Amino acid sequence: MKEDKDFLRQDNNYRTLKAFQKAECIYDVTFYFAHKFLKTGDRTIDQMVQAARSGKQNLAEGNIDGITSREMELKLTNVNRASLHELLLDYEDYLRVRGLEQWKYDDPRCRQTRAFCKTHLDSAVYREKIKERSDETIANIAITLIHQCDMLIRGLIEWKKRDFKEKGGIKEEMYRARKDWQKRNGGYGGNGQYGFNGQQPNQPSRPNSPINPIQPNQPINPIKPKEE
C-alpha cells in the first residue's frame, strides 16, 4: 500500500538526529564511567546509567509519539533534557567531592574537547578512547557532551514549537487531510456544500408522481341502531 507522505508521516528516523547520536555517546561514556570508577553497590551507578538512558530513550520515544501527538513529543523531549541535567549534576558532584578539577570554559583542554565532541558523533569512538583516560578526564568529556546535547535539544524544542504554531496539532492535520482528500476525489465537501452529481448527501430520492393512499372498494358506513 502506498504511503501518504502528507499525513501522519511514518518515516521519522530519530537515529539521524544529532541530539540522539550525541545522547547515545553520553550513555556509552556514562555506562563505562559508572561501572569503572564507582564502587559496587553504590546507588549512584544505577542513577547515572538510568539518567543517561532516559536522556536517549525519551528522545526516540518523543520523536515517534510526535506522529500523532505534538504535545507528547514536546513533553518527552523536555524530559530528555531534564534527565541529562540530572546526569550533569552527578558528574559535577563526583569531581567536587573528590577534589578533582572541572575544566573551565577557556581551559585549553576544554576547548580541545569541545572541538572533538562537536565533530564526532559515533559512540564507538568514545568507547575506545575513554579506556585510556582518567576519571577526571572522562567526567569532563561527559560534561562537554551533555552541554552540547542540551543545546541541540533546546534548538529541537524551539523548532517543534514553531512547527506547531504553523501547522497546529494532529486534529488540525487530520481535518486538513480529510478536506484535501474530499476535494481531490469529488466527495461531499468537494465544493463546500454538495457531493456527487451536485446532490445533497443522504437525501431520499423523490418519485416522479405522488403516491396516493389505497381507496377501499366500498365506503364503510356506520351501523344504524334497530328501531324499537
PAMARSE-354062 format. One record per atom (N, C-alpha, C): x, y, z. Coordinates in steps of 0.001 Angstrom, whole numbers, plus 524288, in hexadecimal, padded with zeros to 5 digits. Layout:
! PAMARSE-354062
XYZ/...
! end
This chain:
! PAMARSE-354062
803527FB5380000/800008000080000/80373804DC80000/80227808777FC97/8053880D3B7FC22/80455810BB800D7/808A0812A98030D/80843815EE807BC/806FB81B8E8064D/8036E81DE180957/8020882358808A4/80607826AE80B85/8098B8292D808A9/80DC782C2A80B01/80BF78314C80D69/8072F8330380C11/805498380B80DFE/80227837948130B/80177832DD814F3/7FE1D8322381984/8005082DD881D03/8017082F34821F0/803A782B7D825AA/8085D828A682365/80C6882B9182237/811168294C81FDA/8135D8251382363/814CC820A782112/816E881C3E82402/81CCC81BA782360/81F4681F8F820FB/824DB81F0A81FDC/8283482230823B0/826158235D8285A/829278261882C4F/82DA48229D82E11/832668242F82D02/836F48210882E74/83A178240283282/83924822CA8376A/83BCD8258F83BA8/841AA8249E83BA7/84363820698392E/848FE81F2883920/84C298231A835F3/8499382607832A1/84C53829F482F8C/84CDA82F2483272/84A2682FB1836D7/84A7E8347D839E7/84FD1834D483C9E/8526B8393B83C1C/85770839FA83EBB/856DB83995844A4/8527783B7E8469C/8518C83B3F84C3E/851508359B84E19/84EC48323084B10/84E7E82CB284C8D/853DD82A2384C45/856C782B3C8482A/85C00828FD84798/85F9182A9584C17/85F2A82F8C84DA2/8626283165851F8/8608982F0B85723/85B6A82E67857B9/8594682BF185C6F/85B1B8264885CE3/85BA9823B08587C/85DA681E528588C/8635681E3385A54/8666782204858A3/86BD78226F85A6A/86C0A8233D86053/868998269386251/8685B827A6867EE/86712822AC86AF0/8636581FA4868EF/861EA81AD086B92/866838170B86BD1/86936816458677E/86D938128D86760/872008144D86AF9/873248195D86AF4/8773E81B6A86E68/875AF81AB18741A/870C581BD487552/86EE481B6F87AB0/86ECF815CE87C9A/86D31812428794C/86D0A80CB787ACA/8728580AE287C58/8765B80C4E8793E/87BC680AD487A75/87D9C80D8087F72/87CAA8129787FCE/87E8C815A58843E/87C49813A488961/8772D812DA8898C/874998114D88E68/8767980C0289059/877268085E88CD4/878D48032688E66/87EBB802C988F49/8819C8067488D24/887488066788DB6/8890D8092D892B2/886BD80D98893FB/888D7810E989825/885698113989D10/880B480F4989CDA/87D6980F2F8A183/87D6E809BA8A3E5/87D1B809798A907/87D6C804768ABC5/87878801448AAE4/8792D7FC318AA95/874C27F8A58A9F6/870F47F9558AE7E/86C0E7F9C88AD51/868137FAAA8B14F/866A1800588B20B/869A7803DF8AFC0/86872809728B00B/8639580A8B8ACBE/85FA480CCA8AF31/85AC580DCD8AC6C/85B85811BD8A7FB/85FA8814C98A85F/860A2818AC8A44F/861878162189F00/863788115189F05/8646380E9189A0A/85F4E80E2A896F9/85B5480BFC89986/8564680B61896E1/853DC810A78958D/854748147289904/8521B8198F89814/8548581C3D8935A/859AD81BEE892E5/85C4681E6A88E76/85AFE81B9E88958/85B188167288982/859F681371884C0/854528144E8830E/850A98146C886C9/84B2D8153588576/84A2D81AB98835E/84CE681E99885A1/84C4B823F4883AE/84E4F8246587E19/852C4821DD87D08/854F5821EB877BF/8516081F01873F6/84F2081AB9875D7/84B86817B58728E/846A481ADE87155/8447D81D768754E/83FDA820B087484/840F68251A870B1/845BB8274387103/8473782B7086D76/84751829BE867CA/847DD824B9866E6/847E9822A086193/842948207686001/8404E81D4886356/83B7A81A95861F2/836DF81E4C86143/83678822368649F/8320F825D586433/832558291385F3C/83708829F885D4D/8378B82CCA85862/8356D82987853E4/836918246F8540C/8348E820ED85004/82EA78205185074/82CC081F7F8553C/8272681EC485606/8241D823AC85486/826368283A855F8/8239682D148549A/8234B82DE684EC5/8276A82C6184BFF/8277682CF68465A/82344829A1843C9/8227F824DB845BD/81E7D821678438C/8190C823158453E/8186E8245D84A4F/8134F8261784C31/8119182B1D8498C/8155482E30847AD/8140E833138451B/810EF832648401F/810BB82D9D83E05/80DA582C9683957/807DE82DA283A61/8061B82C5B83F1C/8009982D0784068/7FF9E830D4844E3/803BA832B384779/802E88363E84BE7/8077083A1084C61/8069283EED84ABD/80A98842EE84B53/80BA28440A85118/80786843D685437/80817844EA859D0/80BA7840E285C63/80AC383BDC85B33/80DFE837C185D7E/813A08382285B9A/814578399D856B4/8199383A338548C/81C9D83E6085784/81A3C842D985869/81CD08470885B45/81DDA84573860EB/81A28842BF86345/81ABB84121868B1/81F5983D6586956/81F98839688660E/823BB835898667F/8290F837CF86513/8292383B6E8615E/82E0D83DF185FFA/83023841208648D/82CA48439286766/82E528469B86BF8/82FE18430287077/82D4C83E7D870FB/82EE683A9A874E0/83470838CB873BC/835958382686EC4/83ADE836C386D1A/83ED483ACB86F04/83D8F83FA986E5A/8410E843E487000/841B8843F1875EE/83D748431A878C1/83DB38430587E73/8412283E8788068/840CE83A0D87DE3/843FE8358D87F72/849CC836A787EB4/84B1B8395087A78/8509783A938797F/852AA83E7F87D84/84F588421087F42/85107845C58833E/851DA842FF8887D/84EAE83F108898C/84F7683BE288E39/854C08391C88DF8/855F58370D88965/85AFB83470888A5/85F84838468891D/85EC983CF688710/862D08410288762/864418420F88D11/860618427B89072/861618436F895FA/8646883EF689876/8635283A25896D9/8662D835A3898F6/86BFD835F189795/86D2783766892C9/872AE837F08913C/8754B83C6C89430/87288840CB894B8/874C6845378978D/875A1843D789D4D/871FA840F789F93/8729683F448A504/8774683BA18A599/877E2838258A1EB/87C40834728A222/881728375C8A24E/8820F83B2889EF4/886F483E2189EC7/887B3841658A3BF/88396843E68A584/884138477D8A9F4/88578844A28AF02/882AB840718B046/8838083DD48B550/888A683AD78B577/88AF0839CE8B107/88FED837008B0E8/8948B83AA88AFFF/8936E83FAF8AFD3/89798843788AF28/899FC843778A9C0/89706841A28A5EB/898E7841928A083/8972F8469189DC4/89986847AD8995E/898A284CAA896B1/8947A84C398927B/890DF84FE2892A4/88D408508888E49/88F68854D788ADA/89090853A48860B/89346857448829B/88FFF85C2A881A3/892AA8609B881C2/890298658F88074/88F2C865D587A9C/88B948693A87922/889FE86995873A9/88E8E86B038701D/8920786E768720F/8966B8703986ECE/89B5786D0086FA2/89AFC868C9872A3/89F6E8654187362/8A0BA862B086E22/8A5C98626F86CB3/8A73D85FF9867B5/8A52685A6A8672A/8A5178578386B73/8A3018522786B45/89D2F8523186A06/89A6A8560586C2D/894CC8566D86B28/893CC858058657E/896D685BA886389/8963785D4F85E0F/8973F858CB85A5A/89B59855CF85B7E/89CA2851578582D/8985384D3585860/8963984C4F85D09/8920C8487385DAA/88D1A84A3185AE2/88BCE84F3685B43/887218513F85893/8879585081852AE/88C2C851AA8509C/88CF28512784AF3/88C7784B6D8493D/88EA4847EC84C5F/88E658425984B09/888C18405D84B56/88615841A384FA1/880BC83FB385065/87CF1841FE84C68/87E0E846A684A8B/87A9C84927846C6/87A7D8463B84199/87EDD843EB84026/87F488416E83B04/87F0F83B7983B35/87EEA8392F83FD9/87ECD8337E84052/879B7831D2842FA/8767982F0783FFD/8716882D56841F2/870E58276A84222/87534824AA84131/8752A81EED8414A/8769C81D19846C5/8730981A8184967/873FB818D084EC8/87885814F184F2B/8799D8121684AF2/87DE680E5284B05/883278110F84BCE/883AD815D2849C6/88882818D484A6A/8897B819F58502C/8856C81B70852F4/885F881CB385886/886F2817CE85BBA/884528139785A77/8852580EB585D61/88AD580CF985D17/88D4A80DFD858BA/892BF80C7085811/8967C8103485AC7/895A88153685A2D/8995D8191185C28/8992E819C286216/89497819208647C/8944C81A0886A22/8972E815D686D4C/8986A8118086AE7/89B4780D6A86DB0/8A0B280F4786F5D/8A2BD8133386CBD/8A7F58152986DE4/8A7D381A1187147/8A33881BC7872F9/8A2BF820AB875D4/8A19881FBE87B9C/8A2D4823BB87EC7/8A1BE8238C88463/89C0D824DA8856A/89A6E823FA88A4D/895058253E88BAA/893F282B1588B22/897C882E6088C73/897178340588BE8/8963D8358A88639/899618335E882D4/898F3834A187D44/893C8832B287B02/8924382DE687C58/88D6382BBE87A42/888B882EDC87C29/888D48306B8812B/884828338688340/8840C838B388053/8887383B2587F22/888548401787C44/8869283F568769E/887F983AF48744E/88615839B786F09/880268392186F1B/87E2E8365387312/878888358887383/875B883ABD8745A/877F083E1987793/875968433987890/8754F8466887385/87970846218706D/8797F848E686B67/87545846CD867BE/874DB841A586775/870DF83F3B86427/86B5F840BD865E5/86A85840EB86AF7/8655A8423C86D02/863EB847D486B9C/8678B84B7986C35/86674850F086AD1/8652D8517786501/8681784EBE861B5/8671984F0585C1C/861DE84C9185AB6/8609E8482F85D32/85BA48459C85C2E/85721848FF85E09/857DD84BA38626B/853CB84F158647B/8529B8537F860A5/8569E855A785E3C/855C9859C585A5D/852C3857BC855AA/853FC8530985400/85135850BA84F95/84B7B84FC3850E9/84A7684DEA8559D/8451684CD385735/841F7851DC857B5/84463855ED859CC/841B985AF985A28/8403C85CF2854BC/843D085C5785106/8429685DE084BA5/83E3A85A9584960/83E2E8558684ABB/83A1F851FC848CF/834CA8538284B00/8349F854E484FF6/82FB58568385266/82DA885B8284FDC/8312785F4484EE4/82F848642184C67/82D6B86324846EE/82FF385F9F84417/82E1885E4B83ED0/828B185BC983F13/827D985858842E8/822C9855C684374/81E8F859B4844FF/81FEA85D888481A/81C2B8619F8498E/81A89864C2844C7/81E518663684188/81D048692A83CCA/819B4865DD83917/81B10860DC838A6/8182585D6183536/8127F85CD783705/811B885CB483C2A/80C6385C5083E41/809518614483D1B/80BCA865CC83DA7/8091E86AB683C9A/8077186B10836E3/80AB38690F8335C/809948696E82DC8/805978655C82BFB/806028609182E0A/802D985C3E82C0C/7FEA985A6782FD3/7FF3185BBC834D5/7FB5D859FF838A7/7FC678547583A7C/7F8928524A83D3F/7F90584D0983F56/7F6D6848F183BB2/7F65D8442783DC9/7F4C683FBF83A8B/7EF208404E838A6/7EBA38429683BD8/7E6338432C83A30/7E5C5846D983583/7E8DA84B07835AF/7E8CB84EA58313B/7EB1F84C1A82C61/7EF2B8490582D2F/7F18A8463B828C4/7EDB3842518266E/7EAE983F92829C6/7E6FF83BD5827DD/7E2AD83E9F824D4/7E0EF8431C826CD/7DCCB8460A82424/7DE96847CD81EC4/7E365849F381E78/7E56084BBF81966/7E5F18473B81598/7E7D6842C98178B/7E88A83E418141D/7E34D83C538120E/7DF5283C5381563/7DA2183A8A813CE/7D7C083E2480FAD/7D81D8433F810A1/7D5F9846F880CE5/7D8D4846AB807AC/7DDE9845E4807E0/7E0EB845798030A/7DF52840A480005/7DE7883C5A802C8/7DCDF8377B80027/7D787838387FD8C/7D40183ACF8004C/7CECA83BA47FE1E/7CEFF83EF07F92C/7D246842EB7F927/7D2BA846447F48D/7D4F9843447EFED/7D8D083FFE7F0FF/7DB5383D157ECC4/7D7F5838A87EAB6/7D452836B27EDE0/7D138832347EC4D/7CB83833877EB3D/7CA23838857EB67/7C4D583A1E7EA01/7C0B58385F7EDCD/7C22E837257F295/7BE65835657F66F/7BBB2839DB7F919/7B88B8389E7FCF0/7B5B383CA07FFDF/7B9988406980249/7B8A58454D8017B/7BC478494A8034F/7BFEE84B127FF0B/7BFAB848957FA54/7C31F84A137F618/7C26F84FAD7F468/7BD7F851897F43D/7BC9D857077F2EF/7BA6685A0B7F791/7BB03857BB7FC37/7B97185A5E800FD/7B3C78597D8027D/7B0778572A7FEC7/7AAF68568F80023/7A8B4851637FE4F/7A9DB84FE67F972/7A75F84B4B7F748/7AB5E847087F626/7A93E842667F537/7AC9983DF57F429/7AC6783C617EE7D/7AC08837587ED5F/7AC01835637E80F/7A7188373B7E527/7A7E8838A97E027/7A3A283A2E7DCA7/7A0A383EF47DE9A/7A310841FA7E20F/7A09F846C97E3D1/79BFB8460A7E763/79B16841547E977/796A28406C7ECDA/7985C8405A7F284/794E9841F47F5EA/79617841C87FB71/7966D83C207FD3E/79A1383AE8800B7/79AB38358080271/79644833D48060B/7957C82EA08060B/791CD82C39809B7/78C3982E4580924/78ABB8301B80472/78576831EE8038A/7828682DD080053/77DF182C1C801FB/77B05828297FEF2/7793F82A607F9B5/7793E8271A7F5D4/77788828D17F0AA/77198829867F0A7/76FBA82D357ED4F/76A1E82E477ECE8/767DD82B957E81A/76369829287E882/7610C826917E3E8/75EE382AA77E021/75E0C828F57DB3A/75BFD82C797D73A/7564F82DF47D845/7533D82A677DA73/74DBB82B817DB8C/74CAB82A927E14C/748E482D7F7E372/747C282CBD7E901/74551827747EA18/74622825857EEAC/743F38207B7F041/73EDA821747F31E/73A7881F4D7F0F9/735568200A7F367/7340581B647F6D3/7311C81C507FAF6/72F8F817DF7FE3F/72BB78145A7FB67/72BBA80F717FCAF/7281D80BA47FA3A/7229380CA87FC1F/71EDD80D327F847/7196D80E357F998/71685809077FA22/71329808627FDFD/7101F8037D7FE72/70C06803277FA13/70A677FE6F7F8A8/7067D7FDB37F48A/7012D7FFF67F5FF/6FF8A7FF597FAE8/6FA74801517FCA1/6FB468048B80183/6F852808AC8020C/6F8E480BCE806CB/6F705808D380B8D/6F93280A0680FCD/6F7B680780814B7/6F3DC80B038177F/6EED38091A8180A/6EABF80C2881A8B/6EA1A80A768202F/6E8B680E2F82367/6E7C380CA0828DB/6E2E58094582957/6E29F805C382D11/6DE058025482DE1/6D9C28056C830A1/6D4F88057E82E11/6D09B8084583067/6CE09804F1834B9/6CC8280752838EC/6C9F38044683CFB/6C4798027C83B5C/6C2967FE0783D4C/6BD7C7FC0D83BDE/6B9317FF5C83E82/6B4DD7FFFE83B81/6B0828030083D95/6AD357FF7C84112/6ABA08016F84567/6A8657FE64848E6/6A29E7FF41847A9/
! end
